Amino acid sequence: MMKKQDGQSLVEFALVLPILLMLVVGIFDFGRIIYTHLQLELVTQESVRLAGLGQSDVTVRDYAKNQFHGNAAELGITITPTETNRSSGQYVTITMTYPEEFLQVLGGFALPYTVTTSSTIRME
């Protein structure tokens, strides 16, 4: 005796669909975080170059916040040593941090992630 299985495909699709959607959203979210990391790396390198040329900390911070395509208020910038302690031949390091969330579509269950980049150059 053969049973009718008209709704079997629909049930299987309904079970697999959420997993498939989470995979697609995860791929796009991962790409967004990688883009943020690459952009922050570029801004860090350009900012440390300015500090290496003798620009003030305020100028370097303003430049970094203007060049970054994100929420500049959340961008953390650490410059060591400070401009008062820098002299020619010393190394200057700039570290930037930016908070991100992986899988934002999950709302409160999103995974927090901090993008951190650092660059060092010798003062001229």
LUMMARKOL-282119 format. One record per residue (C-alpha): x, y, z; residue in three letters. Coordinates in nm, 4 decimals. Last residue first. Layout:
BEGIN
<site><X>X</X><Y>Y</Y><Z>Z</Z><residuo>ALA</residuo></site>
...
END
This chain:
BEGIN
<site><X>6.1816</X><Y>6.1308</Y><Z>1.1000</Z><residuo>GLU</residuo></site>
<site><X>6.0017</X><Y>5.9258</Y><Z>1.3607</Z><residuo>MET</residuo></site>
<site><X>6.0120</X><Y>5.5484</Y><Z>1.3102</Z><residuo>ARG</residuo></site>
<site><X>5.6898</X><Y>5.3709</Y><Z>1.2271</Z><residuo>ILE</residuo></site>
<site><X>5.4524</X><Y>5.1323</Y><Z>1.4053</Z><residuo>THR</residuo></site>
<site><X>5.1046</X><Y>5.0081</Y><Z>1.3113</Z><residuo>SER</residuo></site>
<site><X>4.8233</X><Y>4.8472</Y><Z>1.5081</Z><residuo>SER</residuo></site>
<site><X>4.4817</X><Y>4.7119</Y><Z>1.4252</Z><residuo>THR</residuo></site>
<site><X>4.1996</X><Y>4.5859</Y><Z>1.6464</Z><residuo>THR</residuo></site>
<site><X>3.8459</X><Y>4.4898</Y><Z>1.5383</Z><residuo>VAL</residuo></site>
<site><X>3.6428</X><Y>4.4086</Y><Z>1.8481</Z><residuo>THR</residuo></site>
<site><X>3.3797</X><Y>4.1370</Y><Z>1.8184</Z><residuo>TYR</residuo></site>
<site><X>3.0436</X><Y>4.0984</Y><Z>1.9904</Z><residuo>PRO</residuo></site>
<site><X>2.8332</X><Y>3.7951</Y><Z>1.8851</Z><residuo>LEU</residuo></site>
<site><X>2.4705</X><Y>3.8796</Y><Z>1.8155</Z><residuo>ALA</residuo></site>
<site><X>2.2166</X><Y>3.7207</Y><Z>2.0540</Z><residuo>PHE</residuo></site>
<site><X>2.0512</X><Y>4.0515</Y><Z>2.1415</Z><residuo>GLY</residuo></site>
<site><X>1.9547</X><Y>4.1085</Y><Z>1.7786</Z><residuo>GLY</residuo></site>
<site><X>2.0045</X><Y>3.7872</Y><Z>1.5806</Z><residuo>LEU</residuo></site>
<site><X>2.0177</X><Y>3.9906</Y><Z>1.2588</Z><residuo>VAL</residuo></site>
<site><X>2.3482</X><Y>4.1360</Y><Z>1.3805</Z><residuo>GLN</residuo></site>
<site><X>2.5283</X><Y>3.8112</Y><Z>1.2974</Z><residuo>LEU</residuo></site>
<site><X>2.8744</X><Y>3.9302</Y><Z>1.4095</Z><residuo>PHE</residuo></site>
<site><X>2.8831</X><Y>4.2544</Y><Z>1.6037</Z><residuo>GLU</residuo></site>
<site><X>3.1516</X><Y>4.5204</Y><Z>1.5728</Z><residuo>GLU</residuo></site>
<site><X>3.3512</X><Y>4.7370</Y><Z>1.8140</Z><residuo>PRO</residuo></site>
<site><X>3.6407</X><Y>4.9430</Y><Z>1.6693</Z><residuo>TYR</residuo></site>
<site><X>3.9965</X><Y>4.9525</Y><Z>1.7959</Z><residuo>THR</residuo></site>
<site><X>4.2953</X><Y>5.1510</Y><Z>1.6752</Z><residuo>MET</residuo></site>
<site><X>4.6565</X><Y>5.1189</Y><Z>1.7868</Z><residuo>THR</residuo></site>
<site><X>4.9151</X><Y>5.3746</Y><Z>1.6818</Z><residuo>ILE</residuo></site>
<site><X>5.2815</X><Y>5.3138</Y><Z>1.7500</Z><residuo>THR</residuo></site>
<site><X>5.5601</X><Y>5.5721</Y><Z>1.7186</Z><residuo>VAL</residuo></site>
<site><X>5.9232</X><Y>5.4628</Y><Z>1.7165</Z><residuo>TYR</residuo></site>
<site><X>6.1976</X><Y>5.7008</Y><Z>1.8210</Z><residuo>GLN</residuo></site>
<site><X>6.4571</X><Y>5.8388</Y><Z>1.5767</Z><residuo>GLY</residuo></site>
<site><X>6.3460</X><Y>6.2018</Y><Z>1.6033</Z><residuo>SER</residuo></site>
<site><X>6.1724</X><Y>6.2790</Y><Z>1.9295</Z><residuo>SER</residuo></site>
<site><X>5.8458</X><Y>6.1889</Y><Z>2.0943</Z><residuo>ARG</residuo></site>
<site><X>5.7668</X><Y>6.2447</Y><Z>2.4638</Z><residuo>ASN</residuo></site>
<site><X>5.5451</X><Y>6.5543</Y><Z>2.4230</Z><residuo>THR</residuo></site>
<site><X>5.3690</X><Y>6.3947</Y><Z>2.1230</Z><residuo>GLU</residuo></site>
<site><X>5.2560</X><Y>6.0965</Y><Z>2.3281</Z><residuo>THR</residuo></site>
<site><X>5.4483</X><Y>5.7712</Y><Z>2.2992</Z><residuo>PRO</residuo></site>
<site><X>5.2379</X><Y>5.5877</Y><Z>2.2075</Z><residuo>THR</residuo></site>
<site><X>4.9150</X><Y>5.6822</Y><Z>2.0280</Z><residuo>ILE</residuo></site>
<site><X>4.5912</X><Y>5.5023</Y><Z>2.1202</Z><residuo>THR</residuo></site>
<site><X>4.2796</X><Y>5.5536</Y><Z>1.9084</Z><residuo>ILE</residuo></site>
<site><X>3.9406</X><Y>5.3962</Y><Z>1.9883</Z><residuo>GLY</residuo></site>
<site><X>3.6722</X><Y>5.4461</Y><Z>1.7228</Z><residuo>LEU</residuo></site>
<site><X>3.3246</X><Y>5.4449</Y><Z>1.8776</Z><residuo>GLU</residuo></site>
<site><X>3.2638</X><Y>5.8177</Y><Z>1.8175</Z><residuo>ALA</residuo></site>
<site><X>3.3875</X><Y>5.7811</Y><Z>1.4585</Z><residuo>ALA</residuo></site>
<site><X>3.0905</X><Y>5.5605</Y><Z>1.3710</Z><residuo>ASN</residuo></site>
<site><X>3.2054</X><Y>5.4132</Y><Z>1.0424</Z><residuo>GLY</residuo></site>
<site><X>3.3863</X><Y>5.5129</Y><Z>0.7268</Z><residuo>HIS</residuo></site>
<site><X>3.7216</X><Y>5.6061</Y><Z>0.8833</Z><residuo>PHE</residuo></site>
<site><X>3.9049</X><Y>5.8911</Y><Z>0.7087</Z><residuo>GLN</residuo></site>
<site><X>3.7633</X><Y>6.1743</Y><Z>0.9222</Z><residuo>ASN</residuo></site>
<site><X>3.8222</X><Y>5.9899</Y><Z>1.2500</Z><residuo>LYS</residuo></site>
<site><X>4.1805</X><Y>5.9045</Y><Z>1.1537</Z><residuo>ALA</residuo></site>
<site><X>4.2609</X><Y>6.2605</Y><Z>1.0443</Z><residuo>TYR</residuo></site>
<site><X>4.1147</X><Y>6.4063</Y><Z>1.3637</Z><residuo>ASP</residuo></site>
<site><X>4.3203</X><Y>6.1655</Y><Z>1.5751</Z><residuo>ARG</residuo></site>
<site><X>4.6419</X><Y>6.2462</Y><Z>1.3853</Z><residuo>VAL</residuo></site>
<site><X>4.5846</X><Y>6.6217</Y><Z>1.4093</Z><residuo>THR</residuo></site>
<site><X>4.5125</X><Y>6.5988</Y><Z>1.7828</Z><residuo>VAL</residuo></site>
<site><X>4.8230</X><Y>6.3845</Y><Z>1.8378</Z><residuo>ASP</residuo></site>
<site><X>5.0410</X><Y>6.6477</Y><Z>1.6710</Z><residuo>SER</residuo></site>
<site><X>5.2149</X><Y>6.5915</Y><Z>1.3375</Z><residuo>GLN</residuo></site>
<site><X>5.5852</X><Y>6.5037</Y><Z>1.3417</Z><residuo>GLY</residuo></site>
<site><X>5.6286</X><Y>6.3075</Y><Z>1.0170</Z><residuo>LEU</residuo></site>
<site><X>5.6036</X><Y>5.9821</Y><Z>1.2075</Z><residuo>GLY</residuo></site>
<site><X>5.2662</X><Y>6.0906</Y><Z>1.3453</Z><residuo>ALA</residuo></site>
<site><X>5.1423</X><Y>6.1448</Y><Z>0.9898</Z><residuo>LEU</residuo></site>
<site><X>5.2720</X><Y>5.8011</Y><Z>0.8861</Z><residuo>ARG</residuo></site>
<site><X>5.1016</X><Y>5.6516</Y><Z>1.1914</Z><residuo>VAL</residuo></site>
<site><X>4.7731</X><Y>5.7940</Y><Z>1.0639</Z><residuo>SER</residuo></site>
<site><X>4.8155</X><Y>5.6475</Y><Z>0.7142</Z><residuo>GLU</residuo></site>
<site><X>4.8929</X><Y>5.3021</Y><Z>0.8515</Z><residuo>GLN</residuo></site>
<site><X>4.6024</X><Y>5.3140</Y><Z>1.0975</Z><residuo>THR</residuo></site>
<site><X>4.3587</X><Y>5.4307</Y><Z>0.8274</Z><residuo>VAL</residuo></site>
<site><X>4.4636</X><Y>5.1389</Y><Z>0.6061</Z><residuo>LEU</residuo></site>
<site><X>4.4264</X><Y>4.8848</Y><Z>0.8865</Z><residuo>GLU</residuo></site>
<site><X>4.0843</X><Y>5.0290</Y><Z>0.9761</Z><residuo>LEU</residuo></site>
<site><X>3.9716</X><Y>4.9835</Y><Z>0.6155</Z><residuo>GLN</residuo></site>
<site><X>4.0936</X><Y>4.6252</Y><Z>0.6088</Z><residuo>LEU</residuo></site>
<site><X>3.9251</X><Y>4.5429</Y><Z>0.9405</Z><residuo>HIS</residuo></site>
<site><X>3.5969</X><Y>4.7076</Y><Z>0.8391</Z><residuo>THR</residuo></site>
<site><X>3.5959</X><Y>4.5144</Y><Z>0.5110</Z><residuo>TYR</residuo></site>
<site><X>3.6652</X><Y>4.1892</Y><Z>0.6997</Z><residuo>ILE</residuo></site>
<site><X>3.3720</X><Y>4.2677</Y><Z>0.9306</Z><residuo>ILE</residuo></site>
<site><X>3.1400</X><Y>4.3300</Y><Z>0.6367</Z><residuo>ARG</residuo></site>
<site><X>3.2551</X><Y>4.0100</Y><Z>0.4646</Z><residuo>GLY</residuo></site>
<site><X>3.1787</X><Y>3.8108</Y><Z>0.7794</Z><residuo>PHE</residuo></site>
<site><X>2.8321</X><Y>3.9674</Y><Z>0.7885</Z><residuo>ASP</residuo></site>
<site><X>2.7666</X><Y>3.8717</Y><Z>0.4255</Z><residuo>PHE</residuo></site>
<site><X>2.8748</X><Y>3.5108</Y><Z>0.4824</Z><residuo>ILE</residuo></site>
<site><X>2.6809</X><Y>3.4895</Y><Z>0.8085</Z><residuo>GLY</residuo></site>
<site><X>2.3634</X><Y>3.6151</Y><Z>0.6382</Z><residuo>VAL</residuo></site>
<site><X>2.3963</X><Y>3.3379</Y><Z>0.3779</Z><residuo>VAL</residuo></site>
<site><X>2.4587</X><Y>3.0706</Y><Z>0.6426</Z><residuo>LEU</residuo></site>
<site><X>2.1747</X><Y>3.1983</Y><Z>0.8617</Z><residuo>MET</residuo></site>
<site><X>1.9411</X><Y>3.1826</Y><Z>0.5603</Z><residuo>LEU</residuo></site>
<site><X>2.0396</X><Y>2.8215</Y><Z>0.4844</Z><residuo>LEU</residuo></site>
<site><X>1.9865</X><Y>2.7153</Y><Z>0.8450</Z><residuo>ILE</residuo></site>
<site><X>1.6468</X><Y>2.8860</Y><Z>0.8566</Z><residuo>PRO</residuo></site>
<site><X>1.5438</X><Y>2.7218</Y><Z>0.5223</Z><residuo>LEU</residuo></site>
<site><X>1.6360</X><Y>2.3602</Y><Z>0.6089</Z><residuo>VAL</residuo></site>
<site><X>1.3327</X><Y>2.2738</Y><Z>0.8236</Z><residuo>LEU</residuo></site>
<site><X>1.0819</X><Y>2.4551</Y><Z>0.6016</Z><residuo>ALA</residuo></site>
<site><X>1.2328</X><Y>2.2856</Y><Z>0.2947</Z><residuo>PHE</residuo></site>
<site><X>1.1891</X><Y>1.9437</Y><Z>0.4556</Z><residuo>GLU</residuo></site>
<site><X>0.8268</X><Y>2.0232</Y><Z>0.5416</Z><residuo>VAL</residuo></site>
<site><X>0.7537</X><Y>2.1451</Y><Z>0.1893</Z><residuo>LEU</residuo></site>
<site><X>0.9151</X><Y>1.8404</Y><Z>0.0319</Z><residuo>SER</residuo></site>
<site><X>0.7055</X><Y>1.6030</Y><Z>0.2449</Z><residuo>GLN</residuo></site>
<site><X>0.3739</X><Y>1.7752</Y><Z>0.1790</Z><residuo>GLY</residuo></site>
<site><X>0.2453</X><Y>1.5525</Y><Z>-0.1047</Z><residuo>ASP</residuo></site>
<site><X>0.3609</X><Y>1.2212</Y><Z>0.0404</Z><residuo>GLN</residuo></site>
<site><X>0.0576</X><Y>1.0001</Y><Z>-0.0288</Z><residuo>LYS</residuo></site>
<site><X>0.0933</X><Y>0.6502</Y><Z>0.1108</Z><residuo>LYS</residuo></site>
<site><X>0.1429</X><Y>0.3405</Y><Z>-0.1041</Z><residuo>MET</residuo></site>
<site><X>0.0000</X><Y>0.0000</Y><Z>0.0000</Z><residuo>MET</residuo></site>
END
